[in-house]
Amino acid sequence: MKGIVKWLNSIYGIRVCAPYKQDGVEFTQKENKVYTIYTYQDEN
């Protein structure tokens, strides 16, 4: 996830925001919008 956020920040100005990660969901933010990324535990 850190690599994805670094890439998104360099291209789009998106940064990690609190609560950062909760129940398999990771949070990023740009200006006043919060984006979520669902991370699966495994490929199934």
N, C-alpha and C positions, 0 to 999 in steps of 0.2 A: 504494500500500500504506500509506503514512503516514497518509493520510486515513481508511482503513478502521480502522487500529489506533487512531487518535485517537477515532473514533466508538465502537469496541468498548470502549475504556478508559472513556469517559464513561458508557456504559450498563452495562457488565458488570464493569469493573475489570480488564480484560485488558491486558497489557503485552507489548511486544516482548521476546524473550529470545534469547540466543546459541544457535546460530550465526547468528541473524537471517535469513539467506538462503543457501540452498545448492541448486544444481541445479534452480532453478525452484520451490523450496519455501521458504515464509517461515514463521517460527516465532513464536508468541505464547504467553503463559503466564498462568495465573491460579492462585494458591496453588501447589499441588504438581502441577498438570496442565499439560502442554504440548500446544498445538494447532498443526496445520499447515494451511497454505493453499497449494494448488498454483496457480502463476501460469503461464498459457499465453503463449508467445512471440507468437502472433497468433491471430486468430479461427478459423483452420483447424485 
